[in-house]
Amino acid sequence: MDINKCRLCLKTANSLITIFDGAYSKSILSSKIMNLTNVEIYPNDGLPSSICVICNQKLDECIQFINLCKKSDFDLRKK
């Protein structure tokens, strides 16, 4: 398995973000990925354990959009 590939988009990149840090078997990043995509990601599963900067930005944008939708819904319902 190519360790320089992004786990999410499969592009090869020199600058990758590790999904799991050494101290925890489940990281915040893996939780974000699993919650947003329903893709199961576990340490030592034999698949790439990093994502590219672009995919990380897209994850953050998705979370911001979800939060915006929830806030808008809340604001509409409280009137």
C-alpha positions in Angstrom: 0.0 0.0 0.0 1.4 3.4 -1.0 1.8 5.3 2.2 2.0 8.6 0.3 -1.6 8.3 -0.9 -4.5 10.2 0.7 -6.9 7.8 2.3 -9.9 9.7 1.0 -9.1 10.8 -2.6 -6.2 8.4 -3.3 -4.0 11.2 -4.7 -0.3 11.0 -4.0 0.9 14.0 -2.0 4.1 15.0 -0.3 2.3 16.8 2.5 -0.1 14.5 4.3 -1.9 14.7 7.7 -1.8 11.6 9.9 -5.3 10.4 10.8 -4.2 8.7 14.0 -1.6 10.0 16.4 0.4 7.6 18.5 -1.3 8.1 21.8 -4.9 7.3 20.7 -6.4 4.6 18.7 -9.3 6.9 17.7 -8.5 10.4 16.8 -10.6 13.5 16.2 -9.8 13.4 12.5 -10.9 9.7 12.2 -14.1 10.6 14.0 -14.8 13.5 11.6 -14.2 11.2 8.6 -16.4 8.4 9.9 -19.2 10.7 11.0 -19.3 12.6 7.7 -18.7 9.7 5.3 -19.7 6.5 7.1 -16.4 5.1 5.9 -14.8 3.0 8.7 -11.2 4.0 9.4 -9.1 2.1 12.0 -5.5 2.2 12.9 -3.4 -0.7 11.5 -6.1 -1.7 9.0 -3.5 -1.9 6.3 -4.8 1.1 4.4 -3.3 4.6 4.1 -3.3 6.4 7.5 -3.1 9.9 6.2 -5.2 12.4 4.3 -4.1 15.3 2.0 -4.5 19.0 3.0 -7.2 19.4 0.4 -9.4 16.6 1.8 -8.8 18.0 5.3 -10.0 21.4 4.1 -13.1 19.8 2.5 -13.9 18.0 5.8 -13.7 21.2 7.7 -15.9 22.9 5.1 -18.5 20.1 5.4 -18.6 20.5 9.1 -19.0 24.3 8.8 -21.9 23.8 6.3 -23.6 21.3 8.6 -23.3 23.7 11.5 -24.7 26.5 9.4 -27.7 24.4 8.4 -28.3 23.4 12.0 -28.1 27.0 13.2 -30.4 28.2 10.4 -32.9 25.6 11.2 -32.8 26.5 14.9 -33.2 30.2 14.1 -36.1 29.5 11.9 -37.9 27.3 14.4 -37.5 29.6 17.3 -39.5 32.4 15.7 
